[in-house]
Amino acid sequence: MLKHYLVLATKVLLRRKFFTFISLFGISFTLLVLIVATAMLDHKFGSAAPETRQDRTLAVQYALMYGPHSITGNSPGFRLFDQYARNLPDVERLSLFTNNFEAFSYVNGQRIQSSMKRTDAEFWQILAFTFVEGGPYSRDDVEQARFVAVINRTTRRKFFAEEQAVGRTIEAFDQRFRVVGVVEDVSEMRSIPFGDIWVPLTTPKSNLYRSQLMGNFNAIALATRRSALPAIRAEFNARLKRVELPDPKEFTTIIAPFETKFELFARGVVEAVEGFDVRRSSSFSESQAWKAVVAFALVGFLFVLLPTINLVNLNISRIMERASEIGVRKSFGASSRTLVCQFVIENVLLTLIGALIGWLLSVFVLRAFNESGMIRYAHFVVNLRVFAYGVLLALAFGLVSGVYPAWRMSRMHPVAALKGGGRQ
């Protein structure tokens, strides 16, 4: 029976080429945009090297100090983490590292600009970088403040062409480092692992960073299990209440929330829409990430709604054009269920063809994004996860846009249908 429906649907779609073309255009364009958007979101939030354990990873990337009349926000300082984030219960590993900063080098008279980051040794244990040469620097390298570095593949090419880099030296930020490892490039959209050059956090020219409560440091904590995340947040927040602030008359409270990657992004979205609020920022991780989820879902729903309505109207026109055919089939005993199944399968088949076209187009669009260099080291792909999302969207699109027209067709009286359409 299904094979019969598919053969009939194919013949009908080929017979009405104009309706088929218009429907395919709308479906493929809509799904193209959805697949590209899904691929980008998956590229940023999906589990992939080096962020393979996001389900039990928390990060602190901003801090606020405020009082009755003053407020200041910045990245946390090394001292805040060193004194109050060490030995948190249920934290398997804790890594401290700086924000990315620009470092300039000169090779054969040409200036090379690199994104540099100072990290501890735990950074390489939490994040699963792919090494193509050598390996990470060790805890002893960090404690002894050795001038060693890990660079990415692109930086190796800039400094050493395609030659081996391990054991050779590079100059960056007016310092010379010996290369101990080379890793695959990491997309700029993954801000925590992203960089061109990584060096021990103990190598700056001054040790002033050790005494700073606010500064340019971030932290990531790898929990022993996912269920421990709320307890880790609660413990760190309790410790922050004991922080000795620089001027108690000016600042009375400091907040520096541990957040998941999505919560950090969602907070930025909510604050961009609703404005900054200290009380919300202090409790955002536990209470308001859902607003961003709802906002994204609403935008996606509204984007899909218009083409769905257009496709419904187009399907109704296509069905009404076939009123005499429907009348003849009902006169010869075709049941409403049979006709509904036929038209829904026709629509799903049309949608899947449109999805295939949209998927092929998305491959070229994503490849163009990759080659444009708009986002450093970005490599957008339609992987199995994104492909599965696309198939589900296509099926939902086909069913939703086909059920109502099919139901309306099923109520058509045979006599009215033979006269050109109408409802019972």
Stockholm file with secondary structure:
# STOCKHOLM 1.0

chainA/1-424         MLKHYLVLATKVLLRRKFFTFISLFGISFTLLVLIVATAMLDHKFGSAAPETRQDRTLAVQYALMYGPHSITGNSPGFRLFDQYARNLPDVERLSLFTNNFEAFSYVNGQRIQSSMKRTDAEFWQILAFTFVEGGPYSRDDVEQARFVAVINRTTRRKFFAEEQAVGRTIEAFDQRFRVVGVVEDVSEMRSIPFGDIWVPLTTPKSNLYRSQLMGNFNAIALATRRSALPAIRAEFNARLKRVELPDPKEFTTIIAPFETKFELFARGVVEAVEGFDVRRSSSFSESQAWKAVVAFALVGFLFVLLPTINLVNLNISRIMERASEIGVRKSFGASSRTLVCQFVIENVLLTLIGALIGWLLSVFVLRAFNESGMIRYAHFVVNLRVFAYGVLLALAFGLVSGVYPAWRMSRMHPVAALKGGGRQ
#=GR chainA/1-424 SS CHHHHHHHHHHHHHHSHHHHHHHHHHHHHHHHHHHHHHHHHHHHHSCBTTBCCGGGEEEECCEEEECSSCEEEEEECHHHHHHHTTTCTTEEEEEEEECCEEEEEEETTEEEEEEEEEECTTHHHHSCCCEEEECCCCHHHHHTTCCEEEEEHHHHHHHHTTSCCTTCEEEETTEEEEEEEEECCCCTTSTTTCCSEEEETTCSSCSGGGGCSEESEEEEEEESSGGGHHHHHHHHHHHHTTCCCSCTTTCCEEECCCBCHHHHHHHHHHHHHHCCCHHHHHHHHHHTHHHHHHHHHHHHHHHHHHHHHHHHHHHHHHHHHTHHHHHHHHHTTCCHHHHHHHHHHHHHHHHHHHHHHHHHHHHHHHHHHHHHTSSTTCCCCCCHHHHHHHHHHHHHHHHHHHHHHHHHHHTCCHHHHHTTCCCC
#=GC SS_cons         CHHHHHHHHHHHHHHSHHHHHHHHHHHHHHHHHHHHHHHHHHHHHSCBTTBCCGGGEEEECCEEEECSSCEEEEEECHHHHHHHTTTCTTEEEEEEEECCEEEEEEETTEEEEEEEEEECTTHHHHSCCCEEEECCCCHHHHHTTCCEEEEEHHHHHHHHTTSCCTTCEEEETTEEEEEEEEECCCCTTSTTTCCSEEEETTCSSCSGGGGCSEESEEEEEEESSGGGHHHHHHHHHHHHTTCCCSCTTTCCEEECCCBCHHHHHHHHHHHHHHCCCHHHHHHHHHHTHHHHHHHHHHHHHHHHHHHHHHHHHHHHHHHHHTHHHHHHHHHTTCCHHHHHHHHHHHHHHHHHHHHHHHHHHHHHHHHHHHHHTSSTTCCCCCCHHHHHHHHHHHHHHHHHHHHHHHHHHHTCCHHHHHTTCCCC
//
